[in-house]
Amino acid sequence: MNSGPWGARARDWADIQEGGCRPVYLAVFERVGLRSGAAYLDAGCGAGMAAQIAAERGARVSGLDAADNLLAIARARVPNGDLRVGELESLPFPDDTFDLVTGFNSFQFAGNPAVALAEAKRVAKPGAQVVIMTWAEPEGMAAATLLTALRPLLPPPLPGAPGPFALSDESALRAFASGAGLEPTELFNVDSPWQYADLATALRGLRSSGVAARAIDRHGEQAVDAVHSGALAPFRQADASYTVGASFRCLLARA
């Protein structure tokens, strides 16, 4: 299986962009009380930052991702983890296996999100926590301007295709969980700003997303960098670093 667009610049993703969600991972593990010895699955684990944090807390870590380049980094970070290449709609784990399953910005990008979430419920132990993380509502969020900046360089979305904020609405997110047979409980937002030391670092980080990879394929790296540079300009700090406000929404649900 090849890495697809999300693995095209795996090292830049791991070194620069992935850290933009670290405060969310920490907040979720604190909120659910992840304990040593717990069986934990990160569904859509990417380069493994969340898996590594969980392993450091003593969890027994499993993970799955479709991008083998990202998974190679995750395996280096979590050498004792059970990290597999695969699709969220067909998790290669038995029923009732995990004490905690997380989908950090992953379920909504599955080919069939409803099936992916139902699979997460299947592999969770009865009563275990399943966590769905998505973007908070985009109004007033600085990062939303970067997420939407590349639209002119991408093909028109298919009719009915979910956008990055499809689950940001609380009622939509709760309905998504309920539709998979989960019991939605607590919902909370975590502010997690993107920090870049300079413009070159910011451009490398933003280039590493799957969306950017598709735009680069169509229009080239220079065009993508130009769009991102313009979108970043309002967030330049006095020391030439960049701080871009971002917020994520997390729903805890019981299997």
Disulfide bonds with the S-S distance in Angstrom:
none
